[in-house]
Amino acid sequence: MTRYRISIERDALQALSKLDKPIRRRVQTAIDGLADDPRPHGVRALVGQHGLLRMRVGDYRIVYEVHDNQLLVLVIDLGHRREIYR
C-alpha cells in the first residue's frame, strides 16, 4: 500500500502546539494515520469548500486536502469545533 506524505501548514502547526498534551497526542496520531489512509471512515467533505475534508478528533477538527497525484495530505488548519469554521 502506498503511503502519503503529510505536510502541515504553519497555522495548523501553531494551533497544534497550543493544545494540551493529551489532546495534542490524539490529534497528532490522527494526522499520522492519514499517511496510510487519507480518507478514513467518518471523514466528511466541507460544504462550500471544494476539495477540503474534515476529520473529527473528539471536540477538535482537522481540516485538510488530499492530492492523490502527488501522494500528499496537506493539513490546512485544526482547532476546536466552536472556532475552526469561522
C-alpha positions as CSV (number, residue, x, y, z in Angstrom):
1,M,0.0,0.0,0.0
2,T,1.2,3.5,-0.9
3,R,1.9,5.9,1.9
4,Y,1.1,9.6,1.5
5,R,3.4,12.4,2.7
6,I,2.0,14.6,5.4
7,S,2.5,18.4,5.2
8,I,1.2,20.7,7.9
9,E,0.8,24.4,7.2
10,R,2.2,27.0,9.7
11,D,-1.2,28.0,11.2
12,A,-2.0,24.3,11.8
13,L,1.4,23.7,13.5
14,Q,0.8,26.7,15.7
15,A,-2.6,25.5,16.7
16,L,-1.3,22.0,17.4
17,S,1.5,23.4,19.6
18,K,-1.1,25.2,21.7
19,L,-3.2,22.1,22.5
20,D,-3.0,20.4,25.9
21,K,-0.6,17.4,25.7
22,P,-3.2,14.6,25.8
23,I,-5.3,16.2,23.0
24,R,-2.2,17.1,21.0
25,R,-1.1,13.5,21.1
26,R,-4.6,12.3,19.9
27,V,-4.6,14.9,17.1
28,Q,-1.1,14.1,16.0
29,T,-1.9,10.3,15.9
30,A,-4.9,11.1,13.7
31,I,-2.8,13.2,11.4
32,D,-0.1,10.5,11.2
33,G,-2.8,7.9,10.3
34,L,-3.7,10.0,7.2
35,A,-0.4,8.8,5.6
36,D,-1.8,5.2,5.4
37,D,-5.5,6.1,4.8
38,P,-6.1,9.7,3.7
39,R,-9.9,9.2,3.7
40,P,-10.7,7.1,6.7
41,H,-14.3,6.3,7.8
42,G,-16.1,9.3,9.2
43,V,-14.3,11.9,7.2
44,R,-16.6,14.4,5.6
45,A,-16.2,17.0,2.8
46,L,-16.6,20.6,3.9
47,V,-19.7,22.1,2.4
48,G,-18.9,25.1,0.1
49,Q,-15.1,24.3,0.2
50,H,-14.3,22.2,-2.8
51,G,-11.6,19.6,-2.1
52,L,-11.4,20.2,1.7
53,L,-12.1,17.4,4.1
54,R,-12.6,17.4,7.9
55,M,-11.8,14.8,10.5
56,R,-13.2,14.7,14.0
57,V,-11.0,14.0,16.9
58,G,-13.2,14.5,20.0
59,D,-14.2,18.2,20.1
60,Y,-11.4,19.1,17.6
61,R,-11.4,19.2,13.9
62,I,-8.6,18.7,11.4
63,V,-9.2,20.4,8.0
64,Y,-7.1,19.1,5.2
65,E,-6.9,18.3,1.5
66,V,-5.6,15.3,-0.4
67,H,-3.5,15.5,-3.5
68,D,-3.6,12.0,-4.9
69,N,-1.4,12.8,-7.9
70,Q,1.4,13.9,-5.5
71,L,0.6,11.3,-2.8
72,L,0.3,14.3,-0.4
73,V,-2.0,15.2,2.5
74,L,-1.9,18.9,3.3
75,V,-3.2,19.8,6.8
76,I,-4.6,23.3,6.4
77,D,-6.0,24.0,9.9
78,L,-7.1,22.5,13.1
79,G,-8.9,23.6,16.2
80,H,-11.9,23.3,18.5
81,R,-15.2,22.7,16.7
82,R,-16.6,26.1,18.0
83,E,-13.8,28.0,16.3
84,I,-12.5,26.1,13.3
85,Y,-15.2,27.0,10.9
86,R,-15.1,30.8,11.5
